[in-house]
Amino acid sequence: MENPLFRMGSNLVGTSQHDVTTFYQVLLEKKSNIEWLMRQFYEDHVRLKFESGNYTFDVYVTKDERIKVLDFNPWGAFSLPLLFNWEELRVEH
């Protein structure tokens, strides 16, 4: 499953499935675990490693629950907000 994550400031403010045209029951069933995996990956490998405050990055969650980074992009540049709009992601923390 490919999932973009959105970081603003020092916080993850959203994640979305990449294919927004299809409903995936498995994502709903595994939502809590997938969110935990992505948050742990972010905390352990991303949060303190990049100087930029606002960016998006796409990760792939493998069947054996490993996270692979696919790409990083500046906030709002090449990534689409998918299941959100940019205003929804600009929350105050």
PDB file of N, CA, C and O in Angstrom:
ATOM      1  N   MET A   1       0.826  -1.170   0.000  1.00  0.00           N
ATOM      2  CA  MET A   1       0.000   0.000   0.000  1.00  0.00           C
ATOM      3  C   MET A   1       0.875   1.240   0.000  1.00  0.00           C
ATOM      4  O   MET A   1       1.738   1.394   0.864  1.00  0.00           O
ATOM      5  N   GLU A   2       0.664   2.105  -0.942  1.00  0.00           N
ATOM      6  CA  GLU A   2       1.412   3.360  -0.974  1.00  0.00           C
ATOM      7  C   GLU A   2       0.594   4.416  -0.260  1.00  0.00           C
ATOM      8  O   GLU A   2      -0.598   4.584  -0.518  1.00  0.00           O
ATOM      9  N   ASN A   3       1.260   5.133   0.651  1.00  0.00           N
ATOM     10  CA  ASN A   3       0.584   6.133   1.465  1.00  0.00           C
ATOM     11  C   ASN A   3       1.426   7.394   1.564  1.00  0.00           C
ATOM     12  O   ASN A   3       2.564   7.327   2.027  1.00  0.00           O
ATOM     13  N   PRO A   4       0.907   8.539   1.146  1.00  0.00           N
ATOM     14  CA  PRO A   4       1.621   9.781   1.429  1.00  0.00           C
ATOM     15  C   PRO A   4       1.355  10.222   2.866  1.00  0.00           C
ATOM     16  O   PRO A   4       0.249  10.065   3.384  1.00  0.00           O
ATOM     17  N   LEU A   5       2.375  10.769   3.493  1.00  0.00           N
ATOM     18  CA  LEU A   5       2.250  11.359   4.815  1.00  0.00           C
ATOM     19  C   LEU A   5       2.580  12.833   4.687  1.00  0.00           C
ATOM     20  O   LEU A   5       3.411  13.222   3.867  1.00  0.00           O
ATOM     21  N   PHE A   6       1.930  13.649   5.497  1.00  0.00           N
ATOM     22  CA  PHE A   6       2.087  15.092   5.411  1.00  0.00           C
ATOM     23  C   PHE A   6       2.611  15.605   6.747  1.00  0.00           C
ATOM     24  O   PHE A   6       2.012  15.356   7.794  1.00  0.00           O
ATOM     25  N   ARG A   7       3.741  16.329   6.705  1.00  0.00           N
ATOM     26  CA  ARG A   7       4.335  16.894   7.912  1.00  0.00           C
ATOM     27  C   ARG A   7       4.298  18.398   7.823  1.00  0.00           C
ATOM     28  O   ARG A   7       4.702  18.983   6.818  1.00  0.00           O
ATOM     29  N   MET A   8       3.811  19.028   8.885  1.00  0.00           N
ATOM     30  CA  MET A   8       3.831  20.481   8.993  1.00  0.00           C
ATOM     31  C   MET A   8       4.412  20.808  10.359  1.00  0.00           C
ATOM     32  O   MET A   8       3.955  20.289  11.377  1.00  0.00           O
ATOM     33  N   GLY A   9       5.428  21.678  10.378  1.00  0.00           N
ATOM     34  CA  GLY A   9       6.125  21.930  11.633  1.00  0.00           C
ATOM     35  C   GLY A   9       6.866  20.674  12.042  1.00  0.00           C
ATOM     36  O   GLY A   9       7.651  20.142  11.258  1.00  0.00           O
ATOM     37  N   SER A  10       6.639  20.198  13.230  1.00  0.00           N
ATOM     38  CA  SER A  10       7.276  18.948  13.653  1.00  0.00           C
ATOM     39  C   SER A  10       6.249  17.836  13.830  1.00  0.00           C
ATOM     40  O   SER A  10       6.524  16.837  14.495  1.00  0.00           O
ATOM     41  N   ASN A  11       5.067  18.005  13.238  1.00  0.00           N
ATOM     42  CA  ASN A  11       3.983  17.044  13.437  1.00  0.00           C
ATOM     43  C   ASN A  11       3.521  16.416  12.139  1.00  0.00           C
ATOM     44  O   ASN A  11       3.472  17.073  11.099  1.00  0.00           O
ATOM     45  N   LEU A  12       3.182  15.139  12.209  1.00  0.00           N
ATOM     46  CA  LEU A  12       2.454  14.524  11.113  1.00  0.00           C
ATOM     47  C   LEU A  12       1.028  15.025  11.209  1.00  0.00           C
ATOM     48  O   LEU A  12       0.402  14.923  12.264  1.00  0.00           O
ATOM     49  N   VAL A  13       0.513  15.562  10.126  1.00  0.00           N
ATOM     50  CA  VAL A  13      -0.839  16.124  10.167  1.00  0.00           C
ATOM     51  C   VAL A  13      -1.821  15.338   9.311  1.00  0.00           C
ATOM     52  O   VAL A  13      -3.009  15.659   9.294  1.00  0.00           O
ATOM     53  N   GLY A  14      -1.357  14.319   8.605  1.00  0.00           N
ATOM     54  CA  GLY A  14      -2.274  13.521   7.818  1.00  0.00           C
ATOM     55  C   GLY A  14      -1.577  12.434   7.044  1.00  0.00           C
ATOM     56  O   GLY A  14      -0.374  12.495   6.790  1.00  0.00           O
ATOM     57  N   THR A  15      -2.352  11.444   6.676  1.00  0.00           N
ATOM     58  CA  THR A  15      -1.913  10.398   5.763  1.00  0.00           C
ATOM     59  C   THR A  15      -3.113   9.986   4.933  1.00  0.00           C
ATOM     60  O   THR A  15      -4.257  10.157   5.354  1.00  0.00           O
ATOM     61  N   SER A  16      -2.858   9.458   3.787  1.00  0.00           N
ATOM     62  CA  SER A  16      -3.936   9.117   2.872  1.00  0.00           C
ATOM     63  C   SER A  16      -3.538   7.887   2.078  1.00  0.00           C
ATOM     64  O   SER A  16      -2.350   7.639   1.871  1.00  0.00           O
ATOM     65  N   GLN A  17      -4.503   7.127   1.639  1.00  0.00           N
ATOM     66  CA  GLN A  17      -4.169   6.101   0.663  1.00  0.00           C
ATOM     67  C   GLN A  17      -3.884   6.814  -0.642  1.00  0.00           C
ATOM     68  O   GLN A  17      -4.429   7.889  -0.894  1.00  0.00           O
ATOM     69  N   HIS A  18      -3.044   6.236  -1.467  1.00  0.00           N
ATOM     70  CA  HIS A  18      -2.656   6.900  -2.706  1.00  0.00           C
ATOM     71  C   HIS A  18      -3.739   6.787  -3.771  1.00  0.00           C
ATOM     72  O   HIS A  18      -3.998   7.747  -4.497  1.00  0.00           O
ATOM     73  N   ASP A  19      -4.363   5.639  -3.867  1.00  0.00           N
ATOM     74  CA  ASP A  19      -5.436   5.428  -4.843  1.00  0.00           C
ATOM     75  C   ASP A  19      -6.762   5.810  -4.193  1.00  0.00           C
ATOM     76  O   ASP A  19      -7.339   5.024  -3.441  1.00  0.00           O
ATOM     77  N   VAL A  20      -7.240   7.003  -4.480  1.00  0.00           N
ATOM     78  CA  VAL A  20      -8.462   7.496  -3.833  1.00  0.00           C
ATOM     79  C   VAL A  20      -9.733   7.123  -4.593  1.00  0.00           C
ATOM     80  O   VAL A  20     -10.832   7.508  -4.194  1.00  0.00           O
ATOM     81  N   THR A  21      -9.586   6.381  -5.677  1.00  0.00           N
ATOM     82  CA  THR A  21     -10.757   5.992  -6.465  1.00  0.00           C
ATOM     83  C   THR A  21     -11.352   4.659  -6.028  1.00  0.00           C
ATOM     84  O   THR A  21     -12.408   4.263  -6.521  1.00  0.00           O
ATOM     85  N   THR A  22     -10.688   3.964  -5.110  1.00  0.00           N
ATOM     86  CA  THR A  22     -11.118   2.632  -4.705  1.00  0.00           C
ATOM     87  C   THR A  22     -11.173   2.523  -3.189  1.00  0.00           C
ATOM     88  O   THR A  22     -10.309   3.057  -2.494  1.00  0.00           O
ATOM     89  N   PHE A  23     -12.177   1.839  -2.679  1.00  0.00           N
ATOM     90  CA  PHE A  23     -12.275   1.539  -1.254  1.00  0.00           C
ATOM     91  C   PHE A  23     -11.595   0.205  -1.005  1.00  0.00           C
ATOM     92  O   PHE A  23     -11.899  -0.789  -1.664  1.00  0.00           O
ATOM     93  N   TYR A  24     -10.670   0.186  -0.047  1.00  0.00           N
ATOM     94  CA  TYR A  24      -9.956  -1.035   0.313  1.00  0.00           C
ATOM     95  C   TYR A  24     -10.367  -1.454   1.714  1.00  0.00           C
ATOM     96  O   TYR A  24      -9.967  -0.826   2.694  1.00  0.00           O
ATOM     97  N   GLN A  25     -11.153  -2.495   1.813  1.00  0.00           N
ATOM     98  CA  GLN A  25     -11.627  -2.989   3.104  1.00  0.00           C
ATOM     99  C   GLN A  25     -10.457  -3.322   4.027  1.00  0.00           C
ATOM    100  O   GLN A  25     -10.526  -3.076   5.231  1.00  0.00           O
ATOM    101  N   VAL A  26      -9.392  -3.876   3.472  1.00  0.00           N
ATOM    102  CA  VAL A  26      -8.238  -4.260   4.295  1.00  0.00           C
ATOM    103  C   VAL A  26      -7.629  -3.047   4.999  1.00  0.00           C
ATOM    104  O   VAL A  26      -7.118  -3.169   6.113  1.00  0.00           O
ATOM    105  N   LEU A  27      -7.680  -1.876   4.353  1.00  0.00           N
ATOM    106  CA  LEU A  27      -7.151  -0.667   5.004  1.00  0.00           C
ATOM    107  C   LEU A  27      -7.986  -0.290   6.216  1.00  0.00           C
ATOM    108  O   LEU A  27      -7.454   0.136   7.241  1.00  0.00           O
ATOM    109  N   LEU A  28      -9.281  -0.447   6.093  1.00  0.00           N
ATOM    110  CA  LEU A  28     -10.159  -0.149   7.217  1.00  0.00           C
ATOM    111  C   LEU A  28      -9.915  -1.129   8.364  1.00  0.00           C
ATOM    112  O   LEU A  28      -9.875  -0.736   9.530  1.00  0.00           O
ATOM    113  N   GLU A  29      -9.754  -2.403   8.022  1.00  0.00           N
ATOM    114  CA  GLU A  29      -9.536  -3.434   9.033  1.00  0.00           C
ATOM    115  C   GLU A  29      -8.195  -3.280   9.739  1.00  0.00           C
ATOM    116  O   GLU A  29      -8.074  -3.604  10.921  1.00  0.00           O
ATOM    117  N   LYS A  30      -7.191  -2.787   9.024  1.00  0.00           N
ATOM    118  CA  LYS A  30      -5.841  -2.667   9.583  1.00  0.00           C
ATOM    119  C   LYS A  30      -5.447  -1.220   9.894  1.00  0.00           C
ATOM    120  O   LYS A  30      -4.276  -0.931  10.139  1.00  0.00           O
ATOM    121  N   LYS A  31      -6.417  -0.326   9.882  1.00  0.00           N
ATOM    122  CA  LYS A  31      -6.143   1.101  10.022  1.00  0.00           C
ATOM    123  C   LYS A  31      -5.275   1.437  11.226  1.00  0.00           C
ATOM    124  O   LYS A  31      -4.268   2.130  11.079  1.00  0.00           O
ATOM    125  N   SER A  32      -5.637   0.967  12.400  1.00  0.00           N
ATOM    126  CA  SER A  32      -4.888   1.307  13.616  1.00  0.00           C
ATOM    127  C   SER A  32      -3.457   0.814  13.539  1.00  0.00           C
ATOM    128  O   SER A  32      -2.530   1.533  13.914  1.00  0.00           O
ATOM    129  N   ASN A  33      -3.268  -0.393  13.061  1.00  0.00           N
ATOM    130  CA  ASN A  33      -1.920  -0.951  12.968  1.00  0.00           C
ATOM    131  C   ASN A  33      -1.075  -0.216  11.925  1.00  0.00           C
ATOM    132  O   ASN A  33       0.102   0.062  12.155  1.00  0.00           O
ATOM    133  N   ILE A  34      -1.680   0.094  10.783  1.00  0.00           N
ATOM    134  CA  ILE A  34      -0.951   0.827   9.741  1.00  0.00           C
ATOM    135  C   ILE A  34      -0.565   2.214  10.234  1.00  0.00           C
ATOM    136  O   ILE A  34       0.562   2.655  10.012  1.00  0.00           O
ATOM    137  N   GLU A  35      -1.482   2.906  10.899  1.00  0.00           N
ATOM    138  CA  GLU A  35      -1.170   4.225  11.453  1.00  0.00           C
ATOM    139  C   GLU A  35      -0.031   4.123  12.461  1.00  0.00           C
ATOM    140  O   GLU A  35       0.871   4.960  12.460  1.00  0.00           O
ATOM    141  N   TRP A  36      -0.061   3.113  13.314  1.00  0.00           N
ATOM    142  CA  TRP A  36       0.997   2.936  14.314  1.00  0.00           C
ATOM    143  C   TRP A  36       2.328   2.676  13.636  1.00  0.00           C
ATOM    144  O   TRP A  36       3.339   3.264  14.019  1.00  0.00           O
ATOM    145  N   LEU A  37       2.350   1.797  12.625  1.00  0.00           N
ATOM    146  CA  LEU A  37       3.586   1.498  11.897  1.00  0.00           C
ATOM    147  C   LEU A  37       4.180   2.750  11.262  1.00  0.00           C
ATOM    148  O   LEU A  37       5.383   2.995  11.359  1.00  0.00           O
ATOM    149  N   MET A  38       3.330   3.540  10.611  1.00  0.00           N
ATOM    150  CA  MET A  38       3.823   4.749   9.941  1.00  0.00           C
ATOM    151  C   MET A  38       4.303   5.785  10.949  1.00  0.00           C
ATOM    152  O   MET A  38       5.328   6.430  10.730  1.00  0.00           O
ATOM    153  N   ARG A  39       3.579   5.951  12.046  1.00  0.00           N
ATOM    154  CA  ARG A  39       3.993   6.913  13.070  1.00  0.00           C
ATOM    155  C   ARG A  39       5.321   6.487  13.701  1.00  0.00           C
ATOM    156  O   ARG A  39       6.200   7.324  13.909  1.00  0.00           O
ATOM    157  N   GLN A  40       5.475   5.204  14.004  1.00  0.00           N
ATOM    158  CA  GLN A  40       6.736   4.716  14.580  1.00  0.00           C
ATOM    159  C   GLN A  40       7.884   4.926  13.610  1.00  0.00           C
ATOM    160  O   GLN A  40       8.969   5.344  14.014  1.00  0.00           O
ATOM    161  N   PHE A  41       7.655   4.638  12.330  1.00  0.00           N
ATOM    162  CA  PHE A  41       8.688   4.842  11.325  1.00  0.00           C
ATOM    163  C   PHE A  41       9.080   6.313  11.267  1.00  0.00           C
ATOM    164  O   PHE A  41      10.264   6.645  11.228  1.00  0.00           O
ATOM    165  N   TYR A  42       8.096   7.179  11.263  1.00  0.00           N
ATOM    166  CA  TYR A  42       8.357   8.616  11.242  1.00  0.00           C
ATOM    167  C   TYR A  42       9.178   9.040  12.457  1.00  0.00           C
ATOM    168  O   TYR A  42      10.177   9.744  12.311  1.00  0.00           O
ATOM    169  N   GLU A  43       8.773   8.625  13.636  1.00  0.00           N
ATOM    170  CA  GLU A  43       9.480   8.998  14.863  1.00  0.00           C
ATOM    171  C   GLU A  43      10.902   8.447  14.886  1.00  0.00           C
ATOM    172  O   GLU A  43      11.831   9.143  15.296  1.00  0.00           O
ATOM    173  N   ASP A  44      11.072   7.214  14.452  1.00  0.00           N
ATOM    174  CA  ASP A  44      12.375   6.541  14.531  1.00  0.00           C
ATOM    175  C   ASP A  44      13.342   6.935  13.418  1.00  0.00           C
ATOM    176  O   ASP A  44      14.554   6.943  13.632  1.00  0.00           O
ATOM    177  N   HIS A  45      12.823   7.263  12.229  1.00  0.00           N
ATOM    178  CA  HIS A  45      13.712   7.413  11.076  1.00  0.00           C
ATOM    179  C   HIS A  45      13.612   8.728  10.320  1.00  0.00           C
ATOM    180  O   HIS A  45      14.472   9.018   9.489  1.00  0.00           O
ATOM    181  N   VAL A  46      12.591   9.530  10.582  1.00  0.00           N
ATOM    182  CA  VAL A  46      12.384  10.719   9.743  1.00  0.00           C
ATOM    183  C   VAL A  46      12.391  12.009  10.547  1.00  0.00           C
ATOM    184  O   VAL A  46      13.085  12.953  10.168  1.00  0.00           O
ATOM    185  N   ARG A  47      11.653  12.083  11.629  1.00  0.00           N
ATOM    186  CA  ARG A  47      11.344  13.342  12.319  1.00  0.00           C
ATOM    187  C   ARG A  47      12.556  14.216  12.588  1.00  0.00           C
ATOM    188  O   ARG A  47      12.502  15.417  12.326  1.00  0.00           O
ATOM    189  N   LEU A  48      13.621  13.675  13.089  1.00  0.00           N
ATOM    190  CA  LEU A  48      14.793  14.484  13.449  1.00  0.00           C
ATOM    191  C   LEU A  48      15.893  14.475  12.387  1.00  0.00           C
ATOM    192  O   LEU A  48      16.984  14.994  12.623  1.00  0.00           O
ATOM    193  N   LYS A  49      15.617  13.898  11.233  1.00  0.00           N
ATOM    194  CA  LYS A  49      16.657  13.742  10.211  1.00  0.00           C
ATOM    195  C   LYS A  49      16.635  14.818   9.126  1.00  0.00           C
ATOM    196  O   LYS A  49      17.611  14.950   8.387  1.00  0.00           O
ATOM    197  N   PHE A  50      15.550  15.593   9.006  1.00  0.00           N
ATOM    198  CA  PHE A  50      15.413  16.547   7.917  1.00  0.00           C
ATOM    199  C   PHE A  50      15.177  17.942   8.474  1.00  0.00           C
ATOM    200  O   PHE A  50      14.373  18.125   9.388  1.00  0.00           O
ATOM    201  N   GLU A  51      15.877  18.920   7.923  1.00  0.00           N
ATOM    202  CA  GLU A  51      15.770  20.291   8.409  1.00  0.00           C
ATOM    203  C   GLU A  51      14.498  20.989   7.960  1.00  0.00           C
ATOM    204  O   GLU A  51      13.990  21.863   8.663  1.00  0.00           O
ATOM    205  N   SER A  52      13.984  20.619   6.814  1.00  0.00           N
ATOM    206  CA  SER A  52      12.777  21.264   6.308  1.00  0.00           C
ATOM    207  C   SER A  52      11.628  21.022   7.269  1.00  0.00           C
ATOM    208  O   SER A  52      11.454  19.912   7.772  1.00  0.00           O
ATOM    209  N   GLY A  53      10.838  22.067   7.526  1.00  0.00           N
ATOM    210  CA  GLY A  53       9.738  21.935   8.462  1.00  0.00           C
ATOM    211  C   GLY A  53       8.476  21.355   7.855  1.00  0.00           C
ATOM    212  O   GLY A  53       7.729  20.653   8.536  1.00  0.00           O
ATOM    213  N   ASN A  54       8.228  21.636   6.585  1.00  0.00           N
ATOM    214  CA  ASN A  54       6.984  21.214   5.954  1.00  0.00           C
ATOM    215  C   ASN A  54       7.304  20.417   4.693  1.00  0.00           C
ATOM    216  O   ASN A  54       7.959  20.917   3.778  1.00  0.00           O
ATOM    217  N   TYR A  55       6.840  19.192   4.659  1.00  0.00           N
ATOM    218  CA  TYR A  55       7.073  18.354   3.495  1.00  0.00           C
ATOM    219  C   TYR A  55       6.090  17.195   3.483  1.00  0.00           C
ATOM    220  O   TYR A  55       5.368  16.955   4.451  1.00  0.00           O
ATOM    221  N   THR A  56       6.080  16.484   2.365  1.00  0.00           N
ATOM    222  CA  THR A  56       5.307  15.260   2.246  1.00  0.00           C
ATOM    223  C   THR A  56       6.277  14.139   1.895  1.00  0.00           C
ATOM    224  O   THR A  56       7.324  14.376   1.292  1.00  0.00           O
ATOM    225  N   PHE A  57       5.927  12.945   2.269  1.00  0.00           N
ATOM    226  CA  PHE A  57       6.716  11.809   1.822  1.00  0.00           C
ATOM    227  C   PHE A  57       5.809  10.607   1.649  1.00  0.00           C
ATOM    228  O   PHE A  57       4.862  10.397   2.407  1.00  0.00           O
ATOM    229  N   ASP A  58       6.127   9.823   0.625  1.00  0.00           N
ATOM    230  CA  ASP A  58       5.341   8.634   0.328  1.00  0.00           C
ATOM    231  C   ASP A  58       6.067   7.422   0.881  1.00  0.00           C
ATOM    232  O   ASP A  58       7.277   7.264   0.716  1.00  0.00           O
ATOM    233  N   VAL A  59       5.295   6.571   1.540  1.00  0.00           N
ATOM    234  CA  VAL A  59       5.843   5.316   2.042  1.00  0.00           C
ATOM    235  C   VAL A  59       5.022   4.168   1.497  1.00  0.00           C
ATOM    236  O   VAL A  59       3.859   4.326   1.126  1.00  0.00           O
ATOM    237  N   TYR A  60       5.648   3.023   1.459  1.00  0.00           N
ATOM    238  CA  TYR A  60       4.982   1.789   1.062  1.00  0.00           C
ATOM    239  C   TYR A  60       5.010   0.860   2.254  1.00  0.00           C
ATOM    240  O   TYR A  60       6.068   0.628   2.838  1.00  0.00           O
ATOM    241  N   VAL A  61       3.852   0.324   2.623  1.00  0.00           N
ATOM    242  CA  VAL A  61       3.762  -0.627   3.718  1.00  0.00           C
ATOM    243  C   VAL A  61       3.692  -2.011   3.086  1.00  0.00           C
ATOM    244  O   VAL A  61       2.742  -2.330   2.371  1.00  0.00           O
ATOM    245  N   THR A  62       4.703  -2.827   3.354  1.00  0.00           N
ATOM    246  CA  THR A  62       4.752  -4.158   2.759  1.00  0.00           C
ATOM    247  C   THR A  62       3.807  -5.107   3.496  1.00  0.00           C
ATOM    248  O   THR A  62       3.312  -4.793   4.578  1.00  0.00           O
ATOM    249  N   LYS A  63       3.570  -6.256   2.899  1.00  0.00           N
ATOM    250  CA  LYS A  63       2.683  -7.246   3.523  1.00  0.00           C
ATOM    251  C   LYS A  63       3.217  -7.720   4.863  1.00  0.00           C
ATOM    252  O   LYS A  63       2.449  -8.087   5.752  1.00  0.00           O
ATOM    253  N   ASP A  64       4.546  -7.711   5.005  1.00  0.00           N
ATOM    254  CA  ASP A  64       5.129  -8.122   6.291  1.00  0.00           C
ATOM    255  C   ASP A  64       5.371  -6.924   7.211  1.00  0.00           C
ATOM    256  O   ASP A  64       6.172  -6.994   8.144  1.00  0.00           O
ATOM    257  N   GLU A  65       4.666  -5.821   6.932  1.00  0.00           N
ATOM    258  CA  GLU A  65       4.599  -4.633   7.786  1.00  0.00           C
ATOM    259  C   GLU A  65       5.919  -3.875   7.924  1.00  0.00           C
ATOM    260  O   GLU A  65       6.208  -3.300   8.973  1.00  0.00           O
ATOM    261  N   ARG A  66       6.705  -3.881   6.865  1.00  0.00           N
ATOM    262  CA  ARG A  66       7.887  -3.025   6.823  1.00  0.00           C
ATOM    263  C   ARG A  66       7.518  -1.759   6.058  1.00  0.00           C
ATOM    264  O   ARG A  66       6.629  -1.774   5.207  1.00  0.00           O
ATOM    265  N   ILE A  67       8.203  -0.674   6.365  1.00  0.00           N
ATOM    266  CA  ILE A  67       7.961   0.611   5.708  1.00  0.00           C
ATOM    267  C   ILE A  67       9.131   0.910   4.782  1.00  0.00           C
ATOM    268  O   ILE A  67      10.294   0.806   5.173  1.00  0.00           O
ATOM    269  N   LYS A  68       8.807   1.280   3.556  1.00  0.00           N
ATOM    270  CA  LYS A  68       9.822   1.684   2.589  1.00  0.00           C
ATOM    271  C   LYS A  68       9.475   3.089   2.112  1.00  0.00           C
ATOM    272  O   LYS A  68       8.335   3.358   1.732  1.00  0.00           O
ATOM    273  N   VAL A  69      10.455   3.980   2.135  1.00  0.00           N
ATOM    274  CA  VAL A  69      10.252   5.343   1.653  1.00  0.00           C
ATOM    275  C   VAL A  69      10.352   5.346   0.136  1.00  0.00           C
ATOM    276  O   VAL A  69      11.306   4.817  -0.434  1.00  0.00           O
ATOM    277  N   LEU A  70       9.356   5.948  -0.515  1.00  0.00           N
ATOM    278  CA  LEU A  70       9.359   6.041  -1.968  1.00  0.00           C
ATOM    279  C   LEU A  70       9.888   7.383  -2.444  1.00  0.00           C
ATOM    280  O   LEU A  70      10.666   7.438  -3.397  1.00  0.00           O
ATOM    281  N   ASP A  71       9.474   8.475  -1.788  1.00  0.00           N
ATOM    282  CA  ASP A  71      10.011   9.791  -2.145  1.00  0.00           C
ATOM    283  C   ASP A  71       9.635  10.834  -1.108  1.00  0.00           C
ATOM    284  O   ASP A  71       8.745  10.636  -0.281  1.00  0.00           O
ATOM    285  N   PHE A  72      10.348  11.956  -1.183  1.00  0.00           N
ATOM    286  CA  PHE A  72      10.095  13.144  -0.359  1.00  0.00           C
ATOM    287  C   PHE A  72       9.826  14.301  -1.302  1.00  0.00           C
ATOM    288  O   PHE A  72      10.420  14.383  -2.377  1.00  0.00           O
ATOM    289  N   ASN A  73       8.930  15.200  -0.901  1.00  0.00           N
ATOM    290  CA  ASN A  73       8.630  16.387  -1.708  1.00  0.00           C
ATOM    291  C   ASN A  73       8.396  17.582  -0.801  1.00  0.00           C
ATOM    292  O   ASN A  73       7.961  17.424   0.340  1.00  0.00           O
ATOM    293  N   PRO A  74       8.683  18.787  -1.305  1.00  0.00           N
ATOM    294  CA  PRO A  74       8.333  19.990  -0.548  1.00  0.00           C
ATOM    295  C   PRO A  74       6.820  20.060  -0.372  1.00  0.00           C
ATOM    296  O   PRO A  74       6.066  19.538  -1.193  1.00  0.00           O
ATOM    297  N   TRP A  75       6.391  20.697   0.687  1.00  0.00           N
ATOM    298  CA  TRP A  75       4.957  20.867   0.972  1.00  0.00           C
ATOM    299  C   TRP A  75       4.262  21.516  -0.209  1.00  0.00           C
ATOM    300  O   TRP A  75       4.654  22.602  -0.637  1.00  0.00           O
ATOM    301  N   GLY A  76       3.239  20.870  -0.742  1.00  0.00           N
ATOM    302  CA  GLY A  76       2.409  21.447  -1.786  1.00  0.00           C
ATOM    303  C   GLY A  76       3.008  21.504  -3.171  1.00  0.00           C
ATOM    304  O   GLY A  76       2.347  21.976  -4.096  1.00  0.00           O
ATOM    305  N   ALA A  77       4.233  21.043  -3.354  1.00  0.00           N
ATOM    306  CA  ALA A  77       4.876  21.195  -4.657  1.00  0.00           C
ATOM    307  C   ALA A  77       4.445  20.115  -5.648  1.00  0.00           C
ATOM    308  O   ALA A  77       3.706  20.402  -6.590  1.00  0.00           O
ATOM    309  N   PHE A  78       4.887  18.907  -5.451  1.00  0.00           N
ATOM    310  CA  PHE A  78       4.639  17.843  -6.418  1.00  0.00           C
ATOM    311  C   PHE A  78       3.592  16.846  -5.946  1.00  0.00           C
ATOM    312  O   PHE A  78       3.070  16.069  -6.745  1.00  0.00           O
ATOM    313  N   SER A  79       3.285  16.860  -4.676  1.00  0.00           N
ATOM    314  CA  SER A  79       2.297  15.926  -4.129  1.00  0.00           C
ATOM    315  C   SER A  79       0.915  16.545  -4.140  1.00  0.00           C
ATOM    316  O   SER A  79       0.760  17.764  -4.061  1.00  0.00           O
ATOM    317  N   LEU A  80      -0.067  15.703  -4.237  1.00  0.00           N
ATOM    318  CA  LEU A  80      -1.450  16.132  -4.114  1.00  0.00           C
ATOM    319  C   LEU A  80      -1.933  15.791  -2.712  1.00  0.00           C
ATOM    320  O   LEU A  80      -1.436  14.834  -2.118  1.00  0.00           O
ATOM    321  N   PRO A  81      -2.879  16.536  -2.166  1.00  0.00           N
ATOM    322  CA  PRO A  81      -3.369  16.241  -0.821  1.00  0.00           C
ATOM    323  C   PRO A  81      -4.320  15.042  -0.773  1.00  0.00           C
ATOM    324  O   PRO A  81      -4.682  14.585   0.311  1.00  0.00           O
ATOM    325  N   LEU A  82      -4.723  14.535  -1.930  1.00  0.00           N
ATOM    326  CA  LEU A  82      -5.528  13.326  -2.082  1.00  0.00           C
ATOM    327  C   LEU A  82      -6.833  13.370  -1.310  1.00  0.00           C
ATOM    328  O   LEU A  82      -7.767  14.035  -1.760  1.00  0.00           O
ATOM    329  N   LEU A  83      -6.950  12.702  -0.174  1.00  0.00           N
ATOM    330  CA  LEU A  83      -8.213  12.653   0.566  1.00  0.00           C
ATOM    331  C   LEU A  83      -8.478  13.928   1.363  1.00  0.00           C
ATOM    332  O   LEU A  83      -9.514  14.042   2.019  1.00  0.00           O
ATOM    333  N   PHE A  84      -7.563  14.877   1.314  1.00  0.00           N
ATOM    334  CA  PHE A  84      -7.683  16.150   2.023  1.00  0.00           C
ATOM    335  C   PHE A  84      -7.640  17.285   1.015  1.00  0.00           C
ATOM    336  O   PHE A  84      -7.489  17.060  -0.186  1.00  0.00           O
ATOM    337  N   ASN A  85      -7.774  18.497   1.512  1.00  0.00           N
ATOM    338  CA  ASN A  85      -7.346  19.654   0.746  1.00  0.00           C
ATOM    339  C   ASN A  85      -6.229  20.295   1.579  1.00  0.00           C
ATOM    340  O   ASN A  85      -6.087  19.986   2.762  1.00  0.00           O
ATOM    341  N   TRP A  86      -5.448  21.174   0.978  1.00  0.00           N
ATOM    342  CA  TRP A  86      -4.285  21.729   1.685  1.00  0.00           C
ATOM    343  C   TRP A  86      -4.686  22.496   2.935  1.00  0.00           C
ATOM    344  O   TRP A  86      -3.950  22.501   3.921  1.00  0.00           O
ATOM    345  N   GLU A  87      -5.846  23.143   2.903  1.00  0.00           N
ATOM    346  CA  GLU A  87      -6.300  23.890   4.088  1.00  0.00           C
ATOM    347  C   GLU A  87      -6.561  22.960   5.273  1.00  0.00           C
ATOM    348  O   GLU A  87      -6.235  23.301   6.410  1.00  0.00           O
ATOM    349  N   GLU A  88      -7.138  21.803   5.018  1.00  0.00           N
ATOM    350  CA  GLU A  88      -7.392  20.844   6.098  1.00  0.00           C
ATOM    351  C   GLU A  88      -6.099  20.369   6.756  1.00  0.00           C
ATOM    352  O   GLU A  88      -6.075  20.074   7.951  1.00  0.00           O
ATOM    353  N   LEU A  89      -5.039  20.296   5.981  1.00  0.00           N
ATOM    354  CA  LEU A  89      -3.760  19.829   6.505  1.00  0.00           C
ATOM    355  C   LEU A  89      -2.983  20.919   7.244  1.00  0.00           C
ATOM    356  O   LEU A  89      -2.033  20.617   7.966  1.00  0.00           O
ATOM    357  N   ARG A  90      -3.371  22.167   7.073  1.00  0.00           N
ATOM    358  CA  ARG A  90      -2.703  23.285   7.746  1.00  0.00           C
ATOM    359  C   ARG A  90      -3.331  23.534   9.100  1.00  0.00           C
ATOM    360  O   ARG A  90      -3.874  24.610   9.347  1.00  0.00           O
ATOM    361  N   VAL A  91      -3.263  22.572   9.960  1.00  0.00           N
ATOM    362  CA  VAL A  91      -3.851  22.693  11.292  1.00  0.00           C
ATOM    363  C   VAL A  91      -2.817  23.243  12.263  1.00  0.00           C
ATOM    364  O   VAL A  91      -1.613  23.070  12.070  1.00  0.00           O
ATOM    365  N   GLU A  92      -3.290  23.897  13.290  1.00  0.00           N
ATOM    366  CA  GLU A  92      -2.406  24.426  14.323  1.00  0.00           C
ATOM    367  C   GLU A  92      -2.146  23.326  15.362  1.00  0.00           C
ATOM    368  O   GLU A  92      -3.076  22.661  15.819  1.00  0.00           O
ATOM    369  N   HIS A  93      -0.908  23.149  15.717  1.00  0.00           N
ATOM    370  CA  HIS A  93      -0.543  22.164  16.759  1.00  0.00           C
ATOM    371  C   HIS A  93       0.214  22.852  17.858  1.00  0.00           C
ATOM    372  O   HIS A  93       0.613  22.209  18.829  1.00  0.00           O
TER     373      HIS A  93
END
